[in-house]
């Protein structure tokens, strides 16, 4: 299982944005696949329980893009039977998520990963930090084309929608490192899955 613990940056000096965040998370395409939906758990903190590493990668990078959150990804088992509310849930994955979000506050990427397989967790965190750097540095023009491509539009359709040439779309995608991000995301997903299985990466029993 994967637990995401999300903490608002500079919360003591900023407007409380938790309800806005919860609305955003509930509107994501993967929201209906959550094991337990995101809820405010304490003050300016939100938690959700997932079982798909790909959804955890998508959620983490969306939050990094937003730029107002620390993200801790905790991997591991959870106590069963699961309660109806994530606020009442417990287990190692929740402990790992707490450790991860605390570490995220000292990370330039603003995210961290902790799991039963420390090496895979560190590798997953390093790769997610690299993807976070791509997301954080992407320009507004880059996001215009990336967001439209993510909706399934062809490059010629994106060009028509934005009133620019297909060559300009290609240039924006190159500058946005769109192809590189798409190729690396599956590796981040695999590393998160391995972080939940001690010894899997190295073939230990």
Buried (B, 14 or more C-beta within 10 A) or exposed (E): BBBBBBBBBEBEEEEEBBEEBBEBBEEBEBBEEBBBBBBBBEEBBBBBBBBBBBBBBBBBBBBBEBEBBBBBBBBBEBEEEBEEEBEEBEBBBBBBBBBBBBBBEEBEBBBBBBBBBEBBBBBBBBBBBBBBBBBBEBEEBBBBBBEBBEEEBEBEBBBEBBEBEBEBBBBBBEBBBBEEBEEBBEBBBBBBBBBBBBEBBEEEE
